[in-house]
C-alpha cells in the first residue's frame, strides 16, 4: 500500500509537467527560445552569419523570444547535424548548415542527408575560389590541372574532407579527366590558408569572403567558380572561361527535425524571409560577400535536388564513413558487462 501511494504521488507530480511540454502547448508558437545549432566553431562564416541574423531578428522584433546560438563543432558539421536530427520535432531546435549536409552524405561520412530533416529555407549564397600561394609556379587553372595530370598525387589540395571544399577538388579532377590531386585533411578556411602559407599544401578552395580576407597575406586566385567573373575580383577569370566546366557556390540552409509541424516550419521560414528582405541586413551580407537569396517551398526543393544530382556525378573516392558511435558504445557496454559477470563466476 505504501508503494502504491508513492507511485500515485509520483504520477500526480510529473503528469502536469509532462502535459506542459513544448510539444503539447496550445498557445502561439514560439512560447520560448528557439535553439539554433551551428555545427562549427565560433568566429567562422556560419557562426558570424547566424549571429548577424539573430541580431536582425531582435532589432525587428520578429520573435517574442530570443534565438539562442549553440555551437556544436566537429566532424565537418556532422556532430551538430546528428544532434538536431535526434531532437524533438517541436520547432524549438533549428540547424544552420550549408551544402556540407549534402557532401557529408555523398562522401560516406554519414548515412543521412537532407531527407532526414525538414528543409525550412535557403538564405544567402557565396561563391567559391580556387586559391594558391602567391609565389606558386602555377599561373592559371589549366596550368595547375596539367601539372596534376603530368605528376599525379603530387599536387596537394588542402580540404575539409567530405565537405564542399573537398568536392571542389574532386569536380576539378573530373572536369579535366586526367588530373589527380593529393587531398590533405586540414579543416576550415583559416586552417587551409595556414596550410598554404606553411607550404604544406599547393592549392585549396575558399569562399569569396575568405579569399578577400586572406588575399593581402600572400595568396592568389586562379579561378572563380561562377558562371562569369565576380565584380569583386574582376581580374580573376572564371573556371568556365578557362575551359574548365566547374561551378560551385555554398548556400546557408535552415533545417528542423523530421516531423516538425508545418505551421511551425512556415512560421520560422517567414521570419527568415523578413530578415532577408531587410535593407540593413542585406548591406551586412554585402560586406561578407554573400548574395542575399531566399529559397523556400518548391524552389528550395528543386534547388536541393539539382545540387544532389550534381554531386551524384562526382566520385568521392574511398572516404570511410564515421563510426556508428551509439552502436560502438552499446557493444562496449555488453563486453564490460560480460566481463563483470564472468569474474563473479
C-alpha positions as CSV (number, residue, x, y, z in Angstrom):
1,X,0.0,0.0,0.0
2,X,2.9,2.3,0.8
3,X,4.4,1.7,-2.6
4,X,1.1,2.4,-4.3
5,X,0.8,5.8,-2.5
6,X,4.4,6.7,-3.6
7,X,3.6,5.8,-7.2
8,X,0.4,7.9,-7.1
9,X,2.3,10.8,-5.7
10,X,4.9,10.4,-8.4
11,X,2.3,10.4,-11.2
12,X,0.4,13.4,-9.8
13,X,3.6,15.4,-9.6
14,X,5.0,14.5,-13.0
15,X,1.8,14.4,-15.1
16,X,1.3,18.2,-15.0
17,X,4.9,18.7,-16.1
18,X,4.6,16.4,-19.0
19,X,1.4,17.9,-20.2
20,X,3.0,21.3,-20.2
21,X,5.8,20.2,-22.5
22,X,6.5,22.4,-25.6
23,X,5.1,19.8,-27.9
24,X,1.7,19.8,-26.2
25,X,1.2,23.5,-25.6
26,X,-1.7,25.2,-27.3
27,X,-0.5,28.8,-27.3
28,X,1.1,30.8,-30.1
29,X,4.4,29.4,-31.4
30,X,7.0,30.1,-30.2
31,X,6.4,30.1,-26.5
32,X,10.0,30.1,-25.6
33,X,13.5,30.5,-27.0
34,X,14.5,28.6,-30.2
35,X,17.9,27.0,-30.3
36,X,19.9,27.5,-33.4
37,X,22.6,24.8,-33.7
38,X,25.6,26.0,-35.7
39,X,27.8,22.9,-36.3
40,X,31.0,24.9,-36.5
41,X,33.3,26.7,-34.1
42,X,32.6,30.3,-33.0
43,X,34.0,33.0,-35.3
44,X,33.6,31.2,-38.6
45,X,31.5,32.2,-41.6
46,X,28.4,30.2,-40.5
47,X,28.6,31.4,-36.9
48,X,29.0,35.0,-38.0
49,X,26.0,34.7,-40.3
50,X,23.9,33.2,-37.6
51,X,24.7,35.9,-35.1
52,X,24.1,38.7,-37.5
53,X,20.7,37.2,-38.4
54,X,19.9,36.8,-34.7
55,X,20.6,40.5,-34.1
56,X,18.4,41.4,-37.1
57,X,15.5,39.3,-35.7
58,X,15.8,41.0,-32.4
59,X,16.0,44.5,-33.9
60,X,12.9,43.9,-35.9
61,X,11.1,42.2,-33.0
62,X,10.2,39.3,-35.3
63,X,10.0,36.7,-32.5
64,X,8.7,37.0,-28.9
65,X,11.6,35.0,-27.6
66,X,15.3,35.1,-28.5
67,X,17.2,32.8,-30.8
68,X,19.9,31.0,-28.8
69,X,23.0,30.2,-30.8
70,X,24.7,27.0,-29.8
71,X,28.0,26.0,-31.4
72,X,28.4,22.2,-31.8
73,X,31.6,21.8,-33.9
74,X,33.1,18.5,-35.0
75,X,33.4,16.1,-37.9
76,X,32.7,18.6,-40.7
77,X,29.4,19.7,-39.3
78,X,28.0,16.2,-38.7
79,X,28.2,16.3,-34.9
80,X,25.7,19.2,-34.9
81,X,23.5,17.8,-37.6
82,X,23.2,14.5,-35.8
83,X,22.3,16.3,-32.6
84,X,19.4,18.2,-34.4
85,X,18.3,15.0,-36.2
86,X,17.7,13.4,-32.8
87,X,15.9,16.3,-31.2
88,X,12.2,16.6,-30.6
89,X,10.3,17.7,-33.7
90,X,8.6,20.6,-31.9
91,X,10.1,23.6,-33.8
92,X,12.4,24.7,-30.9
93,X,15.6,23.3,-32.4
94,X,16.9,24.5,-35.8
95,X,20.1,23.5,-37.7
96,X,22.0,26.1,-39.8
97,X,24.1,24.0,-42.2
98,X,25.2,24.8,-45.7
99,X,25.9,22.3,-48.6
100,X,28.0,20.3,-46.2
101,X,24.8,18.4,-45.4
102,X,24.9,17.1,-49.0
103,X,28.6,16.4,-49.3
104,X,28.9,14.6,-46.0
105,X,26.3,12.0,-47.1
106,X,27.8,11.6,-50.6
107,X,31.3,11.2,-49.2
108,X,30.2,8.5,-46.8
109,X,30.9,10.4,-43.6
110,X,27.3,9.9,-42.5
111,X,24.5,7.8,-43.8
112,X,21.9,10.6,-43.8
113,X,21.3,13.8,-45.7
114,X,18.5,16.4,-46.3
115,X,15.9,13.6,-46.3
116,X,16.5,13.2,-42.5
117,X,15.3,16.8,-41.9
118,X,12.6,19.2,-42.7
119,X,14.1,21.9,-45.1
120,X,13.0,25.4,-43.9
121,X,14.8,27.9,-46.1
122,X,17.9,28.8,-48.0
123,X,19.3,32.2,-47.0
124,X,22.4,33.6,-48.6
125,X,24.9,32.2,-51.1
126,X,28.6,32.8,-51.6
127,X,30.8,31.8,-54.5
128,X,34.0,29.7,-54.4
129,X,37.5,30.5,-55.5
130,X,40.5,28.2,-56.4
131,X,43.5,29.6,-54.5
132,X,47.2,29.0,-54.5
133,X,50.0,30.7,-52.5
134,X,51.3,33.9,-54.1
135,X,54.6,32.5,-55.3
136,X,53.1,29.4,-56.8
137,X,54.5,28.3,-60.1
138,X,51.0,27.8,-61.5
139,X,49.8,30.8,-63.3
140,X,46.3,29.5,-64.4
141,X,43.8,26.8,-63.6
142,X,44.7,25.0,-66.8
143,X,48.4,25.1,-65.8
144,X,47.6,23.6,-62.3
145,X,45.4,20.8,-63.7
146,X,48.1,19.9,-66.3
147,X,50.7,19.6,-63.6
148,X,48.3,17.4,-61.6
149,X,47.9,15.2,-64.6
150,X,51.6,15.1,-65.5
151,X,52.6,14.4,-61.9
152,X,49.6,12.6,-60.3
153,X,49.3,12.6,-56.5
154,X,52.0,15.2,-56.0
155,X,49.9,18.4,-56.0
156,X,48.5,18.7,-52.5
157,X,44.9,20.1,-52.2
158,X,44.1,21.3,-48.7
159,X,40.5,20.4,-47.9
160,X,38.0,19.6,-45.2
161,X,37.4,16.0,-46.4
162,X,33.7,15.3,-47.1
163,X,32.9,19.0,-47.1
164,X,32.3,21.4,-50.0
165,X,36.0,22.4,-50.3
166,X,36.9,18.7,-50.9
167,X,34.3,18.4,-53.6
168,X,35.6,21.4,-55.5
169,X,38.9,19.5,-55.9
170,X,37.0,16.3,-57.0
171,X,35.0,18.3,-59.6
172,X,38.2,19.8,-61.0
173,X,39.7,16.4,-61.3
174,X,36.6,15.1,-63.1
175,X,36.3,18.0,-65.4
176,X,39.9,17.6,-66.6
177,X,39.8,13.8,-66.8
178,X,43.5,13.1,-66.0
179,X,44.3,15.4,-63.1
180,X,44.9,13.7,-59.7
181,X,45.4,15.7,-56.6
182,X,46.6,14.5,-53.2
183,X,43.9,15.6,-50.8
184,X,45.0,16.6,-47.3
185,X,42.6,17.0,-44.3
186,X,43.2,20.5,-42.9
187,X,39.8,21.8,-41.8
188,X,38.1,25.2,-42.3
189,X,39.1,28.2,-44.3
190,X,41.6,29.6,-41.8
191,X,43.3,26.2,-41.5
192,X,43.5,25.8,-45.3
193,X,45.1,29.3,-45.5
194,X,47.7,28.2,-42.9
195,X,48.4,25.1,-44.9
196,X,49.1,27.2,-48.0
197,X,51.3,29.7,-46.1
198,X,53.2,26.9,-44.4
199,X,53.9,25.2,-47.7
200,X,52.0,22.1,-46.6
201,X,49.6,22.4,-49.5
202,X,49.8,23.7,-53.1
203,X,46.2,24.8,-53.5
204,X,42.7,24.9,-51.9
205,X,39.2,26.2,-52.4
206,X,37.9,29.1,-50.4
207,X,34.7,31.1,-50.2
208,X,34.9,34.5,-51.9
209,X,34.8,36.2,-48.5
210,X,37.7,34.0,-47.2
211,X,39.8,34.8,-50.2
212,X,39.3,38.5,-49.9
213,X,40.2,38.3,-46.3
214,X,43.4,36.4,-46.8
215,X,44.5,37.9,-50.2
216,X,46.8,40.6,-48.8
217,X,48.6,37.9,-46.7
218,X,50.0,36.1,-49.7
219,X,47.5,34.0,-51.6
220,X,46.4,34.3,-55.2
221,X,43.2,33.2,-57.0
222,X,43.4,31.0,-60.1
223,X,39.7,30.9,-60.9
224,X,36.3,32.0,-59.7
225,X,33.7,29.1,-59.8
226,X,30.8,31.0,-61.1
227,X,29.2,31.4,-64.5
228,X,31.2,34.5,-65.1
229,X,33.8,36.8,-63.3
230,X,32.7,38.2,-60.0
231,X,32.6,42.0,-59.8
232,X,34.6,41.9,-56.5
233,X,37.5,40.2,-58.3
234,X,37.2,41.2,-62.0
235,X,40.8,40.3,-62.6
236,X,40.1,36.6,-61.8
237,X,38.8,34.6,-64.7
238,X,36.1,32.0,-64.1
239,X,36.8,28.3,-64.5
240,X,34.4,28.2,-67.3
241,X,36.2,31.0,-69.1
242,X,39.3,28.9,-68.8
243,X,37.7,25.9,-70.4
244,X,37.0,24.0,-67.1
245,X,33.3,23.5,-66.7
246,X,33.1,23.7,-62.9
247,X,30.6,25.8,-60.9
248,X,30.4,25.9,-57.2
249,X,28.7,28.0,-54.5
250,X,27.6,27.5,-50.9
251,X,24.2,28.3,-49.6
252,X,23.2,28.5,-45.9
253,X,20.2,26.3,-45.2
254,X,17.9,26.0,-42.2
255,X,16.6,22.6,-41.1
256,X,14.3,21.2,-38.4
257,X,13.9,17.7,-37.2
258,X,11.8,15.4,-39.3
259,X,8.1,15.6,-38.5
260,X,8.1,19.2,-37.2
261,X,4.6,20.6,-37.7
262,X,4.2,22.5,-41.0
263,X,2.7,25.6,-39.2
264,X,5.8,26.0,-37.1
265,X,8.1,25.4,-40.1
266,X,6.2,28.0,-42.1
267,X,6.3,30.5,-39.2
268,X,10.1,30.2,-38.9
269,X,10.6,30.4,-42.7
270,X,8.5,33.6,-42.8
271,X,10.8,35.1,-40.1
272,X,13.8,34.3,-42.3
273,X,12.1,35.8,-45.3
274,X,11.5,39.1,-43.5
275,X,15.2,39.2,-42.3
276,X,16.4,38.6,-45.9
277,X,14.2,41.5,-47.1
278,X,15.8,43.9,-44.6
279,X,17.9,46.5,-46.4
280,X,20.1,46.8,-43.3
281,X,20.8,43.0,-43.2
282,X,21.4,43.0,-47.0
283,X,24.1,45.6,-46.5
284,X,25.7,43.4,-43.9
285,X,25.6,40.5,-46.3
286,X,27.2,42.6,-49.0
287,X,30.2,43.3,-46.6
288,X,30.5,39.5,-46.1
289,X,30.3,39.0,-49.9
290,X,27.1,36.9,-49.6
291,X,24.4,37.1,-52.1
292,X,21.0,37.8,-50.3
293,X,19.0,35.0,-51.9
294,X,15.9,33.4,-50.2
295,X,14.7,29.9,-51.2
296,X,11.6,28.2,-49.8
297,X,9.0,25.6,-50.7
298,X,9.2,24.1,-54.2
299,X,12.0,26.4,-55.2
300,X,14.1,25.2,-52.3
301,X,13.2,21.5,-53.1
302,X,14.2,21.9,-56.7
303,X,17.5,23.6,-55.7
304,X,18.4,20.8,-53.4
305,X,17.5,18.2,-55.9
306,X,19.8,19.8,-58.5
307,X,22.7,20.0,-56.1
308,X,22.3,16.4,-55.1
309,X,22.1,15.3,-58.8
310,X,25.3,17.2,-59.5
311,X,27.1,15.5,-56.6
312,X,26.0,12.1,-57.8
313,X,28.2,12.6,-60.8
314,X,31.3,13.1,-58.6
315,X,33.3,10.1,-57.4
316,X,34.0,10.8,-53.7
317,X,36.9,8.3,-53.6
318,X,37.4,5.9,-50.7
319,X,36.4,8.1,-47.8
320,X,35.3,6.0,-44.9
321,X,32.1,6.8,-43.0
322,X,32.3,7.9,-39.4
323,X,31.9,5.1,-36.9
324,X,28.5,4.4,-35.5
325,X,29.2,5.8,-32.1
326,X,26.0,4.7,-30.3
327,X,26.4,1.1,-31.7
328,X,30.1,1.1,-30.6
329,X,29.2,2.3,-27.1
330,X,26.5,-0.3,-26.8
331,X,28.9,-3.1,-27.9
332,X,31.5,-1.9,-25.4
333,X,28.9,-1.9,-22.6
334,X,28.0,-5.5,-23.5
335,X,31.6,-6.6,-23.4
336,X,32.1,-4.9,-20.0
337,X,29.0,-6.4,-18.5
338,X,30.0,-9.8,-19.9
339,X,33.4,-9.4,-18.3
340,X,31.9,-8.4,-14.9
341,X,29.6,-11.4,-14.9
342,X,32.5,-13.7,-15.8
343,X,34.6,-12.6,-13.0
344,X,31.8,-13.2,-10.5
345,X,31.6,-16.8,-11.5
